[in-house]
Amino acid sequence: TDRFITLSEATRTQLGALGLPLERTEVIPNPLAERAFHSDSEAHKGRYALCVGRLVPEKGFDIAVQAARTAGVPLKIVGRGPDEARLRQLSSDADVELLGELELAELEHMRRGAAVQLAPSRCEEQSPYAVLEAMAAGVPVLVSRLGGLPELAGAQASLPPRDAMAWTQSLAALWSDPNGRRRRGEAARERAWARVAPERVHAALMGVYERAGADPHALS
């Protein structure tokens, strides 16, 4: 029997409304390798907020710039894209640095220095690696209340995507509370492990094959 996999419950619900049989549709988020998970959080030592992703309007990084400026929090943005010139102009009077694309080792280094990572997307992302990798590294995240992001990060970390004041207030609260950042970072790491650790995703995928009537051992 055919079975279907989506990366988030949000996508499953949307596809169900279009006619996909929900009783044969299961949610398995993107997996992360075990090496992506840090042993503890260093968010309490963080020196800046971080954004990671393609620089396009739908990522909402302009909200991150506005929130960082108003909250007085240094912001570093990793990525390139057609929205780069506009973001540079918006951040000209703020403590914001656009770093362009980074090698994986450089990005990992940037995460280690981050107090929080922001994902103010205006599009319905489902299981973005930028958010998963931050959580696995013990970096607390603030995400838009859209698509699969709230499922990954939790309700406490989810904000209205276009509400600049909400983003400013949440960012300022985390910035002023190093111990709270560490607790949120540890909780994010544990949440990521429970959902996207390789053993968990592998077991879920093998279960789908079994329910589809296939031999999972022939596929592993």
C-alpha positions as CSV (number, residue, x, y, z in Angstrom):
1,T,0.0,0.0,0.0
2,D,1.3,3.4,-1.0
3,R,2.3,5.7,1.9
4,F,3.3,9.3,1.9
5,I,5.8,11.3,4.0
6,T,5.8,15.0,4.7
7,L,8.4,17.0,6.6
8,S,5.8,18.7,9.0
9,E,2.3,18.3,10.3
10,A,1.5,21.7,8.7
11,T,2.3,20.2,5.2
12,R,0.4,17.1,6.0
13,T,-2.7,19.1,6.9
14,Q,-2.4,21.2,3.7
15,L,-2.0,18.2,1.5
16,G,-4.9,16.4,3.2
17,A,-7.1,19.4,2.3
18,L,-6.1,18.8,-1.3
19,G,-7.0,15.2,-1.2
20,L,-4.0,13.3,0.0
21,P,-5.2,10.4,2.3
22,L,-4.2,11.5,5.8
23,E,-4.5,7.9,7.1
24,R,-1.5,7.0,4.8
25,T,0.5,10.2,5.3
26,E,3.2,10.4,8.0
27,V,5.4,13.2,9.3
28,I,9.2,12.7,9.4
29,P,11.3,15.8,9.6
30,N,14.7,16.2,8.0
31,P,17.4,14.3,9.9
32,L,20.6,15.6,11.4
33,A,23.9,13.6,11.8
34,E,24.9,12.9,15.4
35,R,28.0,15.1,15.0
36,A,25.7,18.1,14.6
37,F,24.6,17.9,18.2
38,H,26.7,19.7,20.8
39,S,27.2,18.3,24.3
40,D,25.9,21.5,25.9
41,S,24.8,25.1,25.2
42,E,27.1,28.1,25.2
43,A,24.4,30.6,24.4
44,H,24.9,32.3,27.7
45,K,28.3,33.5,26.3
46,G,26.8,34.6,23.0
47,R,27.9,38.0,21.7
48,Y,25.4,38.5,18.9
49,A,22.2,37.4,17.3
50,L,22.5,35.3,14.1
51,C,20.5,34.8,10.9
52,V,21.4,32.1,8.3
53,G,19.8,31.7,4.9
54,R,19.4,32.9,1.4
55,L,18.9,36.7,1.3
56,V,15.4,37.0,-0.2
57,P,12.4,38.9,1.1
58,E,10.4,35.8,2.1
59,K,13.1,35.0,4.7
60,G,12.1,38.2,6.6
61,F,15.6,39.2,7.6
62,D,14.5,42.9,7.4
63,I,12.4,42.1,10.6
64,A,15.5,40.7,12.2
65,V,17.4,43.9,11.3
66,Q,14.7,46.1,12.7
67,A,14.4,44.1,15.9
68,A,18.1,44.0,16.5
69,R,18.4,47.8,16.0
70,T,15.6,48.6,18.4
71,A,16.7,46.1,21.0
72,G,20.3,47.2,20.7
73,V,21.6,43.7,19.9
74,P,24.5,43.1,17.4
75,L,23.3,41.0,14.5
76,K,25.3,38.9,12.0
77,I,23.6,37.6,8.8
78,V,25.1,34.7,6.9
79,G,24.1,34.2,3.2
80,R,23.8,35.8,-0.1
81,G,20.9,36.6,-2.4
82,P,19.0,39.3,-4.3
83,D,17.8,41.1,-1.1
84,E,21.4,41.8,0.0
85,A,21.6,45.4,-1.2
86,R,18.3,46.3,0.5
87,L,19.4,44.6,3.7
88,R,22.6,46.6,3.7
89,Q,20.7,49.8,3.2
90,L,18.3,48.9,6.1
91,S,21.2,48.0,8.4
92,S,23.4,51.0,7.6
93,D,22.6,52.7,11.0
94,A,22.6,49.5,13.1
95,D,25.2,47.1,14.5
96,V,24.5,44.6,11.7
97,E,27.1,42.7,9.7
98,L,26.4,40.8,6.5
99,L,29.0,38.1,6.2
100,G,28.1,36.5,2.8
101,E,28.4,32.8,2.3
102,L,30.6,30.9,4.8
103,E,32.3,27.5,4.7
104,L,30.8,25.0,7.0
105,A,33.6,25.3,9.6
106,E,33.2,29.1,9.6
107,L,29.4,28.8,10.0
108,E,29.9,26.4,12.9
109,H,32.3,28.9,14.5
110,M,29.7,31.7,14.1
111,R,27.0,29.5,15.8
112,R,29.3,28.9,18.8
113,G,29.4,32.7,19.4
114,A,25.6,33.2,18.9
115,A,23.3,34.1,21.7
116,V,20.2,33.4,19.6
117,Q,19.3,32.6,16.0
118,L,16.4,34.3,14.3
119,A,14.2,32.8,11.5
120,P,11.5,35.4,10.8
121,S,10.3,33.7,7.6
122,R,7.3,35.0,5.8
123,C,7.1,31.7,3.8
124,E,5.9,28.4,5.2
125,E,9.2,26.6,5.7
126,Q,8.8,23.0,6.8
127,S,12.0,21.6,8.3
128,P,14.8,24.0,7.5
129,Y,18.4,22.9,8.3
130,A,19.4,26.4,9.4
131,V,17.0,26.1,12.4
132,L,17.7,22.4,13.1
133,E,21.4,23.0,13.1
134,A,21.1,25.9,15.5
135,M,19.0,24.0,17.9
136,A,21.3,21.0,17.8
137,A,24.2,23.3,18.6
138,G,22.3,24.5,21.7
139,V,21.5,27.9,20.3
140,P,18.0,29.2,21.3
141,V,15.9,30.1,18.3
142,L,13.1,32.5,17.5
143,V,11.0,31.5,14.5
144,S,7.9,32.6,12.7
145,R,4.6,31.1,13.5
146,L,4.2,29.7,10.0
147,G,4.5,26.3,8.4
148,G,6.5,23.7,10.2
149,L,8.6,26.1,12.2
150,P,6.5,26.1,15.4
151,E,6.6,22.3,15.4
152,L,10.4,22.4,15.4
153,A,11.0,25.2,17.8
154,G,7.9,25.1,20.1
155,A,5.2,27.6,20.9
156,Q,7.4,29.7,23.2
157,A,9.9,30.4,20.4
158,S,7.2,31.1,17.7
159,L,6.3,34.7,16.8
160,P,4.0,36.4,14.3
161,P,6.1,36.8,11.2
162,R,5.4,40.5,10.6
163,D,5.1,41.8,14.1
164,A,8.3,43.7,14.6
165,M,7.5,44.7,18.1
166,A,7.0,41.0,19.2
167,W,10.4,40.2,17.6
168,T,12.1,43.1,19.3
169,Q,10.6,42.3,22.7
170,S,11.5,38.6,22.5
171,L,15.0,39.3,21.3
172,A,15.6,41.9,24.0
173,A,14.3,39.5,26.7
174,L,16.7,36.8,25.7
175,W,19.6,39.2,25.3
176,S,19.2,40.5,28.8
177,D,19.0,37.0,30.3
178,P,22.2,34.9,29.8
179,N,21.0,32.1,32.0
180,G,17.7,32.0,30.3
181,R,19.5,31.7,27.0
182,R,21.4,28.8,28.2
183,R,18.3,27.0,29.5
184,R,16.5,27.7,26.2
185,G,19.5,26.5,24.3
186,E,19.7,23.2,26.2
187,A,15.9,22.7,25.7
188,A,16.3,23.4,22.0
189,R,19.1,20.8,21.7
190,E,17.0,18.2,23.5
191,R,14.0,19.0,21.4
192,A,16.0,18.6,18.2
193,W,17.5,15.3,19.4
194,A,14.0,13.9,20.2
195,R,12.8,14.8,16.7
196,V,15.7,14.6,14.2
197,A,18.4,12.4,15.7
198,P,19.5,9.9,13.1
199,E,18.3,6.9,15.1
200,R,14.9,8.4,15.5
201,V,14.4,9.3,11.8
202,H,15.8,6.0,10.7
203,A,13.3,4.1,12.9
204,A,10.4,6.2,11.7
205,L,11.3,5.7,8.1
206,M,11.7,1.9,8.5
207,G,8.3,1.9,10.2
208,V,6.8,3.6,7.1
209,Y,8.3,0.9,4.8
210,E,6.9,-1.8,7.1
211,R,3.4,-0.3,7.0
212,A,3.7,-0.1,3.2
213,G,4.4,-3.8,3.1
214,A,8.0,-3.5,2.1
215,D,11.0,-5.3,3.7
216,P,12.9,-2.5,5.5
217,H,16.0,-4.7,5.9
218,A,16.3,-4.8,2.1
219,L,16.3,-1.0,2.1
220,S,18.6,-0.2,4.9
